[in-house]
Amino acid sequence: MTPVVYPHWHILGAGAIGCLWSAQLYKNRITCMLLVRSQRFKQLESDTQPLLRITEGGQLNQLPVSIGSTNDAQPIENLLLTTKAGDALAAIQSVKDRLTNNTTIVLLQNGMGSQQAIAESFPELAVYAGSTTDGAWLESFLTIHRAGHGKTWLGPLSDKAHAETHNHAIESLVKLVGMDVSLTENVLAKLQEKLAINAAINGMTALHNCSNGELLKPEFQPTIAALCEETACVLAVEGYSGTGAQVLERVNHVLTVTGENYSSSLQDVRNNRKTELQWINGYLLTLADKHNIHAPAHETLMSQLAMKDIY
Ligand code: KPL
């Protein structure tokens, strides 16, 4: 009998999603190493085993985690990139000497645009993208809270990934117990669906400093509807088939079920971090501009955010 060989993963981006995947891989006995910048790595005490603290449903779990520096030399077989969209390309460039022609890359960024930029920069590699509705937030380094179990779609992005009939490492992610991961041939459609929702919610909650549920108030609904209408119209140039009314229905459903939550963009603002709105509404505006489509609701939203120094 041939022994089962489990793939080894490196995770780059020690935020909430990177830590969540690191914990799930550990629980599924798949080895993985969380990569941090060399400066951060030097600050870690070398004589103690780092622990990842994950709280879920009021219960705290502490799991050992293997941490390495981006500056190490050993090759990376499989890379899960979980940085923010704006940091993704630079992060992958920082480990490019460790990538081989056999490296599989999985990109888990919000919004769109950063994934395509990476697939174009690394055409020789099997690049996959993911779209996730998993909810987790980072309290401090290696301390996260899992807010909700979502679904993750993974699918090929680069030509090399599209040509593969089988990818052992990707299959290891699909089989993870404790995560709901499925494969799709059309990951761009999944990214568009998520982008359409984020484009109506994230910027608005950041601007009005409110919970998701507050956007259901009548005073916000006309703007939300206009954003959804424009999103459907702009994304149609890339094959999106949903109507504005369908997007609005999905957005209002998300606002209802996540009513108490604060969007990731509002959390970024509150923690003085740059948001990913450039990769959400910004992506739509670039696309609109390229195809001469008028998108005044998105334009107004982005300028109102800029007036409040929210980028
Ligand atoms: O994905 C989200 C985010 O906060 O980024 C939503 C769907 C808006 C849930 O909060």
Boltz pocket constraint, residues with backbone or C-beta under 6 A from the ligand:
constraints:
  - pocket:
      binder: B
      contacts: [[A, 132], [A, 197], [A, 198], [A, 201], [A, 202], [A, 212], [A, 254], [A, 258], [A, 261], [A, 262], [A, 263], [A, 264], [A, 265]]
      max_distance: 6.0
